[in-house]
């Protein structure tokens, strides 16, 4: 019992008790502002990321940069929650945006001495911004639910559905901008309009940062925040969720969510879209992927009411992605003509449905299952997710498409099986409770 109490005290939450937003703004309005800020920042970053492996090809600069970025993201995510605890979620969001600006600037002069440092720094700031986002949005949702006597599960689902729907639309907006400004070069292997595109992306970033500065502060009182008297206490706080069997069963699905995102960015765009549609066609294919992601995120968020609904929604997404993987593995080959051009777009749409499912459900589940250590739980989300993304970026230049598809299929079955077992564990513990 004493050990259990020590564990709970070491894992004190970043936001001890949801507090009303400062300045009289409603919690829902803060969620709207947060979603809009991410819309501008990630419309630019998401489209830039999709192009990295296709436009910065000299020496594999784009692929290596993305691998370094997500390795850095993984390492820094381990310690991101204490940083967010110290500075508060709003400041974490603003500071975290700086790395995305630097990355866009580096792409205007894409050399090893610009891209590698920018990727390392973005890995650090990305860990801060995403733990801040998960903590801020969960706090807003729970505060809204409690002040309005609403059930927490559907409210978390609704807030996450809105955020991830807006976030998914970044793939539509950013890639349509990319489609409008990029043109295939005469030799078929280069593009024109790249610098103008990244200048537009820089403007989008600035608008997003301004919106983040307008967010309300959320319970940043230092007497409510945990103080770690030693490195050991801080480390215990960070790894506290790993002592929970529910987190261990969630990690495979978290890792797969990273794998399937990186598969789209590093493999789908380069090995499936570019051979058929060219580099300029990446924007159109990813816009359709993003549109499907938007619709699915909004619908899945509205349908979320608890673990049972989440299990059903995740099952639908997993089945759709399994169909795509088996299709690519057993039947797909590039084709000419209208049908050949339509197939990558259709694949992107189906994959976007699965991505929308995983994003909304994982965020809502972490908010529900780990409310008392939400910032540490969201840090774990980014540790495993970004680590899996880094694996794909480092592996993709060195293995065949067939081997990558086998890896993805195996990971999907393992993660989905672990998630189903999680639902049984939670249900059993709920029925055993007096």
N, C-alpha and C positions, 0 to 999 in steps of 0.2 A: 504493500500500500504506500509506503514512504517513497519507494522508487517511482511509483506511478505519479505521485504528487510532484516529485522533482521534475519528472518529464513534462508535466503540464505547465509548471512554472517556467521551465526553460523555453517552452514554446508559446510564450505569451503572444497574442495576436497584435499585428501592426495597428489595427483599428479595434480597440477594445470594445467599444460600443458604438454602433452607427450613430452619427451625429447629424443634425440638420445641416444642409449646405449653408455656407456663409453668404451674406448679402441678400438673403431672401429668395434666391433662385431655387426652384424645386429640384429634387433629385433626378426626376425624369429629364428636366432641361439640361442638367449637367451631363447626363448620358447622351443627349442629342449633340451637345457641343463636343464631347469627347469623340463621338462617332464621326462628326464632320472633320475634326482635326486629323484623325487617322485617314479619312478619305483623301485629303489633300496630300499628306506626307507619303502615303503608300500607293497612291495613283502614280506618283513619280518613281518611287523606289521599286515597286513591283514590276513595272514595265521595264525598268533598267535591268533588273535582275534577270528577267526572261531573255534579254538580249545578250547577256554577258558571254555565254558560251558560244554565241554565234558571231559577235562583232569583234571581240577581243581575242582573236585566235592565235596571234603570234606567240609561239612558245607555250601555248595553253594558258595565257595570262588570265583570261576570264574564268576558266574552270578552276585554276589554282587559287585565284583571289577569292572565289566563293567558298572553296574548301577551307581556306585560312579564316575567312569571316566566320563561318559556322563552328569551326574548332574554337576560335576565340570566344564566340557566343556561349558555347558549351561550358568552357572553363570559368568564365566570369559569372555565368548564371548560378553557379554553386554558391557564390557569396552575394548575389544580387539582393536577396531579401533584407539583410542587415543594412545595406546601403539605402534601400527604399525606406526602411524603418527610421533611419537617421535623418534623411532629408525630407521625407513625406512624399506621398504619391504624386501630388501635383508637380513639385519641383523635379521629381524623377522623370516625369513625362517630358518636361521642357528640356532638361539636360540630355535626356536620351535622344531627343530629336537632332542634336548637333552632329552625331555620327552619320546620320543619313545625308545631311547637307554636305559634309566633307566627302562622302563617297561619291555623290553626284559631281562635285567639283573635280575629283580625281579622274572621273571618266571623261572629262573634257581634255585631259592630257594623260591618256592611258599608258603609263609606263610602269615598270616594276617598282621604281622608287616612289611612285605616287599611289598605286593601287594596293600594294601590300600594307603600308602603314595605315591607309584609310580603312582597309578591311579589318585590320587588327583593332583599330579604335572603334569601328562600328560594332564589332563583336561585343565590346564592353558596354557601349551605350545601348545597344539593342537589348541586352539582358536587363538593364535598368528600366527601359521604357515598357517592356512587356510585363515585368513583375508589377510595375506601377499601374499599368492598364488593368490587369486582372484584379488587383486589390481595389483600385478606384471604382471600377464598374460593379464589383460585387458589393462594396460598401453602399453605393448608390441604390442598388436593387434592394438590398436587405432593409435599408433605411426607408425606402419607399413602401415596401411591404408592411413594415411594422407601424409606420405612421398612418397608413390607410387601412389597417386590419385586413391585409391581403395574404393569401398563402405564399410562402417563400419560394417553393418550387416553381410554380408557373410564372412568378414575377422575375426570378432569375432567368428562366427560359426566355421570357419576353425581352428583357434587357439585353441578354446575350444574342438573341435572334436579331434585334435591331442593329447591335454593334457589328456582328459578323456579316449581316446582310450588307451594311454600308461598306464594311471592309472588303467583302468579296467584290463589290461594285468597282473597287479600285482596279481590278483586272480588266473591267470593261472600259472605264474612262482612260486609264493610262495606256492601254494597248490600242485604243482607237486613236489617241494622239500619236502613238508610234506608227500606226498604219497610215495616218495622214501625212506625216512628215518624212518618213523613210522611203527611199526608193532603191530597188536593186540596181547595182552597177552594171555596166555593159558586159563585164566579164562574168557576171553571175555570182561572183564570190565576194563582192564588196557592196557597201551601201553609201548613199549620199544623204545629207540632211542630219547626220548624227549630232553635230555640235549644236545646231538649232534645237534639236529635240531635247538635249540635256540642259540647255538654257531654259527652256520652258519648264522642265522638271524642277529646276532650281527655284523658279517662281512659285510653283505649287508648294514646295517645301516651306517657303517663307510664310505663305498664308496659313499652313497647318500649324506652324510654331506660334503664330499670333493667336490662333484660336485656343491653343493649349494654355497660353498665358491668361486667357479669360476664364478658365475653369475656377470654380470655387475651391477653397481649401477644405480638406476633409479630415477633421480630428487630428491635427498635427501637434496637439499639446504634448510637450516632452514628458510630462508626468504620467501620461497614458501609454507612452511607448516603452517597450522593453529596453532595459539597459543591461548590456552584457559586460560583466565585470572582468572577464578574461576571454582569451581566444577559445579556450575549451568550452565555455558557456555559449559563446556565439556558434561554435561548430555543432554543439548539441542541439541548439535551436534550429540550425539549418537542416540537419539530418533527421529531426524528429519525425517527419512524415514517413520516412523509410522504415520506422519501427511499426508502422501500421500495415496490417496485411492487406487492407483495401488499397493502399497506395501501390504496394508491390504488384497487385493484380491489375492495376490501372496502367502501370508503366509500359507494358507491351503495346497497348493501344496508343499511348502517347508517342512511343517510338515509331509506330507505324504511321501515325499522322504526319510525322516529320519525313519519313521515307516517301510517302505518296506525294507530298508537296514537292520535294526535291526531284522526284521522278518527272514531274511536269516541267519544272524549270530546267533541269539539266539533260534529260533524256528525250522527253516528248517533243520539246521544241527543236532539238538538234537532229534527232534520228528519225522522227516521224513527220514533223511539219516542214522543216527546211528542205528535205529532198523533194517534196511535192510542190510546195507553195513558195519556196525561196525565203530568204531572211525577212523580207518585207511582209511576208504572209504570217510571220509569228504573231504580229499584233492582232490580226483578225482572228486567228485560232484561239489566242488567249483571251480575247474579248468575249468569245462565245463561251469558253470555259468559265470566265468570270460571271457572265450573265446567269448561267445555270447555278453557279455557286450562290449568287445573290438570292435567287428565288428559293432555293433549297434552305438557305440559312434562315430566311424569314419564316418559311413554313415550319421548319423543324423547331425554331424557337417558340412559335405559337403553340405547337403541339406538346411541348415538354411540360410534364406535370410531376415527374418523379423518376425513379430508377426504372420502373417497368416501361414507361413510355420511351425513355432513353434507349432501353434495350431493343425495343421494336424499331426505332428510328435508325439506330446504328446498324441493325441487321439489314435494313433496306440498302443503306449505303455500302455496306460490305459486299452484299450480293452483286450490286451494280459494278463495283470495282473488280470483283472476281471475274465477272463476265468479260470485262474489257481485257483483263490480263490473259485469260484463256484465249480470247479472240486474237490478240496480238501474238501470243505464243504459238498458236496452232494454225492460224488461217491467214494472217495479214501479210500482204506484200504491197509495196508502192504501185499505184496504178496511174495511168494517164487519163486525161479527159475530165469531164465534170464529176463523175462518180469518184474518181481517184482524189479529186480536190475536196469532195464533201466528206470523205471518210475521216480524215484527221479532225475535221470540225465536229463531227458526231462523237468521236472518241473524247474530244475535249469536253463536250457538254456532259457526257456520262460521268467523266472523272470529276467534273465540277460539282455534281450532285453529291458524290461521296465526300469531297472535301468540305462542303457546306455542313453536312451531317456531323463530321468529326469535330469541326471547330466549335459549333454551337453546343454539342452534347458534352464534350470534354470540359469546356469552361463552366457550364452549368453544374455538372457533376462534382467538379472540384469545389465549387462554391457551396454545394449542399453537403458533401461528405466531410469537408475539412474546413468548416467555418471558423473554428477556433485557431487554426494555423494557416489561414488562407494565403498569406503572402509567401510562406515557405512552400506551400503546395503549388502555387503558380511558378515559383522558382524551379521546383522539380519538373513541372511541365516543360519549361524552356530548356532545362539541362538535357533531358532525354530527347526532346523534339529536335533541338539544334544539333545535338550529337549525331542523331540519325541523318539529318540533312547533310552534315559534313561528310559522313560515310559515303553517301551517294555521289557527291561532287568529286571526292577523291577516287572512287571506284569507276565512275562512268567512262573516263578516258582509257581505262585499262582492261575492261571486260566487254564481252559482246552484248548486243541487245538481248539475245536469248538468255544469257546467264543473268542479266539484270532482271528480266521478267520472271525467271524462276525464283530469284531472291525475293522479289516483291510478292509473289504468290505465296511462298512459304511464310513470309512475315505476316501476311494478311490472315492466314489460317491460325497461326499461333496467337496473334493478338486478339482476334475475335473469340477464340476459345477461352482465353484468359478473361476477357470481358464478361462472357456468359457465366463463367465460374464466379466472378465478382458479384453478379446479380444474385446468385444463389447464397453466397456468404452474407451479403447485406440483408437479404430476406430472412435468412435463418436467425441472424442476430436480432432482427426486429421482432420476430415472433417469440423469441426466447425472453425478451425484455418484459418485466412484469407490468 
